[in-house]
């Protein structure tokens, strides 16, 4: 959530940055400032009247002490009238404050200075590429055929039990999922991240805190009876661990990693791009979250990108890193790098990770602060990244490593999976 003082001091800059995100409702900035003006006016009126009440109440005591009962009674009537006027002012003030909050959360985060302009994914900037695209044998097939051939994933069974987008992993397919999750967690904890296993459902306050509400309400599964949301990513519960906390500067940075299933409605998804593991309603992911000093967040962003890059390199996959343009960024992000790996059988790039800096957008909603050396309370900055999302990683591992006689797994997975290959 953006902050009113910043909007007021940098109104033109805010509108300019919002335009890079292709946000058209820039009039909301002026509406926020107008509501804040009205809030200040009502607050002044309330405080002035309350001050009169306090002063008169003290004066009544003094008059009574002097035996001036008539004057005291007259003053009491004035106080009663002022107190009566406070209630409608208070109600107006509460209404304006609510409207102000409802309006300011409609504004997305401002894109950072390094975000390139652009409207579509085609305008994203390739930062660098790595790895080699494999050359497959003549009879190579996509991962959904490999999954069926080696009895790794049963898409039809998932459709029977739940519906499309809910696959069932069986035998070695389930073991491969477990191996990847453990490897990813070990890779992250080895780099200094603390592992968490969070709840897989969150309340409204948690979903609001990380910006899923009100922006992505239609993309989340909702448990109506208890008013819980199934998490779209463990970023939501993990970041909320420190909601409403005042940290010490020495506590920073806080590095967290977590495994969780992820649930996404993916409304409107259809066609060939959703076949197999390309797009699911339930999938597994290991996440990174950092809470850092605001002066260190962009340095941390590059550090997290390097961490995810090393993880992908260890799997031997061909990849590229994209700096997302303004038109392709999420509502809450200030800057995002996407990782894509090359699917040799499908002959296309598949996104497997996003690493984002949210600056103070999330932490302002969650009131995650730290006390600096001068004793002032400041908002920390939050960042997160996928490390990694499993479905498309599995798709590319199966496709890119297939041979005539089976699937050869990367060396880093041999001990986790218990075998060098799938035959």
N, C-alpha and C positions, 0 to 999 in steps of 0.2 A: 504494500500500500504506500502510495506517495505521501509526502508530508506537506501540509498546508504552507508553512513558512517558506519552503523551497519553491512551491508553485507561485507564491506571491513575489518572491525576490527574483525569480527567473522565468516569468510567464512566457516571454517570447521564445526563450530557449526550449522550454518544455514543449510548446506547440511544434517547434521545429523538429525536436527529437521524436515526438509522437508521429509526425508525418513520415519519418523513416520506417516506422512500423506499419504504415498505411492505415493509421487510426484516424477515422474521419470525424469522430464526434469531439473535436477539440473545444467545442463550445462548453463541454462539461468542465473544463478548467475555469472558465469565467463563472459558471454556475457555482462551483465549489467556493471560489473567492467571494461571491455575493452572499452565499449562505454563511461563510465565516464572518463577513461583515455584520450580518444580521445577528449572528450568535454573539459577537462582541458587544453589539448595541444592547441586546437583551441582558447579557451578563452584567454590563455596567449599570443598567437600570435596576436589576435585582440587587447588586452589591450596594448601590447608593441607597435604595430603600431599606435594605437590611441594616445599613450603617445608621440610618435615621432611627430605626427601631431600637438598635443597641444604645445609641446616645440618649434617646428619650427614656428608655427603661432605667438607665443610670440616673437620669435627672429626676425621675419619679421617686426613686429612693431618697434622693437628697431633699426633695420637697416634703416628703412624708416625715423625714427626720426633723425638719424645721417646723412641722405642724401645719404646713400649707396644704391641707387636704383638698380644698376646692381646685387649686391649681394642679395638684397631682391627678385628680379625677379627670380634669380637662385633658391633661397630657395622656392619660390612659386611653381616652377616646381616640386621640390622634394615632396612638400606637396600634389600636385595634383596626383602624382604617388602613394603616400602612401594611399590617400583617395580612389583612384581607386582600390587598392588591398584590401581595407576593405570590399567591397561589396561581393566578392566571399567567403571571410572568414566568413562573417556574414551568408551567405546562407548555407555554410557547417555546421556552428555551429548550426543553427536552425534545419537543417536536423538531426544532431546527437542527439540533445536534444529531438526531436520528437521520434526518434527511441529508445532512452533510456527510455522515458516514456511509449511507446508502449510495451517495453520488460519487464520492472519492474512490470507492472500491471498483467503480466501473472504469477507472483509468488504468491502463496497463503500465507495466514498468517501462521506464525510459531505456532505450537501447544505448549501450556504451559507445564511446568514441571510435572503437575499432570495428563496429558493426558496419558491413558494407550495405549500400542502398540496393534495393531490388524488390521485385514483386513475387517471384515464384522460386521453387527449388533450383531452377535452371540458372538463377542469378547468384547462387551460393558460390563462395570462393574456395577453390581447392588449395589448402595450405601445403600439404605434402602427401606423397604416396609411398607405400612400402610393400615389400614382399613381391613375389612373382606369381603371375597368373598361371595356373597349371594347364598343361595340355592333356586332355582326357583321351582315353582309348575310344575306339570307334563305336563301341556298344554302350557308352556311358549314358546314364539316365538321371533324371532329377531325384531329389531326396524322397519324395513321396513314393516313388517306385522302389527305391532302395529300402525304405522303411518297411514296405510290404514284403519285399524279397527276403529280408533278414529278420522279419518279425520283431521290429523295433518299436513301431508306433501303429496303433489301430485307430484310424480316423473314423471309420464307420461305427465302431463300437462306441466311441465318444459321442457320436451323433445320436446313437440309440439311447445312451444313458442320460445325456443332457441336451446336446444340440450341436450344430456346426460351430467349430472353433474351440471345442473342448476335447482334445485328443487323449487317448489312453496310451501311456508308455508301458511296454511289456518287456520282461526278461532283460536282455542286454540293453534295450533302449532305456529302461528305467535306471539300470546301473550307470549308463553313460550320463544321464541327467545328474545323478547323485555324485558321480565322479567330478563333473564339471563344477557343480556347486561347491564341493569341498575344495577343489583346486583354486577356484576364484577367491574363496574366503581365506584360504591359507596365503595366497599371494597378497591379499590386502592386509591381513594382520601382520604379515612379515614386513610390511612397509610402515607399520606403526598405527594402523587403524584398530580400534576396539570393536569386537564383534557384539552385535545385539540380535536378539530374536524377538521382534516386536509383535503386538497384536496385528491381526490381518483385517480387522475392522476398526474404524475410527468414528468418533462423534463429529457433530457439525463444526464445533470449535476448531478441531484439528484440521478438518478439510478446508475451513476458511483460512486457517493460519498459513498454509503453504500455497494458497491461491487456487485450489481446486474448485472452491466455491467463491463467488457465484459463476465463474467462467466455464467450468467443465461439468456442471451438474448433470447434464444429459448424457455424459459419457461414463458415469459411475453407476454401479449396481447399488441399490438402496434397500435396506431392510426396514420396511415401513413400521413394523410393530415396535421396534426398539430405536428407530431413527439413527441407525448406524449405516455407514458407507463401507462397502468392501474396497480395500485399498487398490488404487491403480498402480502404485509403486510403494516400496518401503520408505521412500523419501518422506512420505506424509507422517507416519507414526514416529520415525526416527528423529526428524527435525523437531517435532513437537515435544520430545523428551525435555527440552530446555525452555518450553513455553513459560512465560511469566517468571523467568529466572534472572537474577542479577549476579553476573559472574565476576570473578576477579580477572584483571588483565593477564595475570600469570597463568590463568586456566587455558588461555588461547594459545595455539589453535586446538579445537576439539575435533578429533577424527573418528568417524564411526563408519562401520560397514555392517550390512545386514542382508540375509537371504529372506526372500518371501515369495509366495505366489502373488501374481498380479492379476487384477480383474478389470477388464475394459470392455464396454459395450461395443465400441468401434462402430457406432451407428453410421450407416451410409457406405460401409465398405462392401465391395462386391467385385466380381470378375477374376481374372487370372492372377492378379496380385495378391489375392487372399488364399490361394491354393496351398495345401500342405501346411507347413510351419510359417509361411510368410506373414500371416496376420491371424492372431488368436484372441479369444475372449478370456482365456486363462492361460498364463504362462509363468515360468520361473525366472527370477532375476536376482542378481547380487548387486547391491547398491553401495555407493560411497556418498557420505555427507560430511561436510566440514563447516564448522563455525569459526570464523577467523576475525582478526583485527581488521577494521575497514581499510587500513593502509596496505594490507597484505593480500586483498582478495584477488586482484588480477595476477599477481605473482603465483598465488595458490591455484588459480585456474590453469595456468600453463603447467604447473607441477602435476595437477590431476590429469591433464591431457597426456603428459609424458608417461604417467603411471599406466593409464589404459592402453596407450600405444605399446608399451613393453609387454603387457598381458597378451595383446593380440599377436604381437610378434612371436611370443613363446608358443603360440598355437600354429605358427607357420602359415598364416592366412595372408592373402593379398588384401591390402586395405588402403583407404584414403581418408584424410581428415578434411572436413569442410567447415569453414567459418560461415555460419548462417547469415543470410541477408535479412534486413529488417522485415520484409514481408513474409518470411518463412519462420520467424521466431515465435516462441510461445508467449502467452499473455504476461507471464511473471518474470521472464528472463531478461537480463541486461546484456548478456552475450552468451552464445552457445556454439560449441563445436560438436559436430556430428561425426561419428565414425561409421564408415561403410566397409563391408567386406565383399569380395567378389565371389559371386556364385557362378562357378564354371559351367555347370550343367544348364542353368537357366540363362547364363550369359548376361547377367546384370548385377548391379550393386545393391546390397541389402543393408539397411541401417541396423546397427547392433548396439550403439551407445550414443547418448547425448551427455555432454559435460557442460554444465551451465553455472554462471555466476549470477546470483539474484540480487547482489548488493544488499541493501537494507529493506527490500520490498517485502520479503517474507517476515523478517525479524521485527519489522515495525508492526505487522499484524499480530505477531506472537509475543511482542514485548520482551525479546531476548536482548538483554543489555549487559554491559560490563562497566565497571568503574575504572576510569583511566587514572594516570599518575597525578592529575590535578584534582581528583575526587569527583569528576563529572561523570554522569551516566551517559553512555553512548550505546547506540545500536551496533551489534555485531553484524558481519556480513555472512550470508549463507551460500554454500555451493553444493552441488550434487552431480553425480555422474553414474551411469550404468557400468558395472564392472563384473560381469557383463549380462546382457539379456540373452537367455539361452536359445530360444527357438531358431533364430536365423544363424546363430553360431553353429548349432547342431546341423542345420540344413547345409551350411557351407563345409563343415567338417566331413559330412557324409559324401557330398558331391565331389569336393575337390580332392579327396583322398581315396576315391574308389579305384579299384584295379579290376582286372578280369577275374581275379580269385577272391576278392573281398575288399574290405575297407581298412587301410593302414592308418592307425591313430598317431597323433603327435607324441613324441617321446615323453613330454611332461605329463601325459595322462596315463602312461603305462602302469605305474604303481597304483594310481587312484582307481583305474578301471580293472586292473588285474590281468590285463592282456595287451598285446601289442596291436591286435587287429580284431576285426569282426568278420567272421567267415560263415 
